[in-house]
């Protein structure tokens, strides 16, 4: 009899769903973003399998061929296959965009937590430097830094990382100022635990949520900025297959050879939108004030 009662209780036990999974499952736009990014990343990684054309090799006799079974996205002004260049370019455009934000977020968390935890002249020095960076428009400062460092994809990524640091420093600092007043942090200080240990063990883990949200939203913006610098000639240099650089050359032929700038532009637009959708979904999941 007791076994039967226990079985009934097990059957009647409610099934719990983790709130994170519940929010993610019901956010269709976030799933669309994940699918788009997954497809773009997968096709970029499988570029050698999906296309047999070298993205930098010149086939001058096949220049400006329209989309066809041989060249799905057509060819450019020197006969290079545009599909091949887009797939290989996805590795650079997406990779550099993500890497720039990861570097920015890491530096921003370190500086922000140090500034908020110690305060005083350390806080003043760090925040005044951040104010100096914020005094300039983001894109203009990125252009100036990229030009000063020299036109290249790596320097463009570094320039974007520098101009976006203040956002993460402010986020980390504001979270640190709140956490510093919490009882568990004050107790750790009272017991004489080393400040570095307090920051790494208590401050950083509890201040990651807003940083992750901001980072996810900024990846799409970073990809656009890298493409913009490439468009202006301050990013990837020919013959590197990078979306912004392709659009920079292709827009001159837009009226006669529409496919040249159009397809790289579509991939750039889709990537940026997808990361924004993912960022919105992560914000709904991690933000305690979210009603979604």
Helices and strands as residue ranges (DSSP letters): H 2-12, H 19-25, H 28-45, H 47-50, G 60-62, H 82-118, H 120-134, H 138-149, H 153-179, H 183-190, H 195-198, I 199-203, H 204-206, H 208-231, H 243-250, G 251-253, H 259-286
